[in-house]
Amino acid sequence: MLQGWLQEDIGRGDRTTAGLGTIADQPHGAVWIAKAPGVVAGLPIAQRVFALLDATTELTPLVAEGSHCEPGTAIAEITGTLGALLTGERVALNLAMRLSGIATLTRQYVDKIADIPAQLVDTRKTTPGLRLLEKYATRVGGARNHRLGLDDGVMIKDNHIAAAGSIAAAVAQIRQQIPYPLTIEVETETLAMVEAALAAQVDIIMLDNMLPSEMAQAVTLIRQTQPHIKIEASGNVTLQTLRTVAATGVDYISTSAPITRSPWLDLSMRIRQS
């Protein structure tokens, strides 16, 4: 992926840097600076970007991956040929800024419920081609990863239920086809659907877009009936509603917000004077 993104940016060559002549072949140093407060993520990936251009390039983190930094903080030093530093700058910074933005917003969500047992998990609402990196960023921010792809587990949603005719029919049909030990999760929107999922003896029940009061009733019903079943809450979760949802007693809260709503964290690179 990194090679493709470098090719996209470089095209037929970095005209500007190549125009510097032999200067571009000389060893130089650079520093990355945080220009806004946030959680740093993506430094190991940035190192790989530069190494693909020049194997002798070294990126030395000055802060730990996942650290919170204030504006003006030097987060990494890089040494290598000037050509590698300048040509790889944009791709490396773009990735680190995107991932740091996700990690920053994820950390805000995680901190919001730090004193409550419920855990924050991500979703499959990711940028095509960037899922691995975006989910990495949520992990750096403190969340847990949900399914990486459709092959990681069974999640029976409204359209599956509609196609099969009922929760019971969908679970029975799919259970016959999947390999052990894949788990089965069912998305529910009402207490009646929760009861149907309990009757089908699924592994995880998702409470989707329920009011907090109804969600609390569903949690009580599940705990009293089959306490081993894990409970996930989902649907329009925001920083403002997060604690209310967590207080209902669910095990997990899934939200795409840290990925879909996060701004990039502003970072910059400065070449050190020779």
Disulfide bonds with the S-S distance in Angstrom:
none
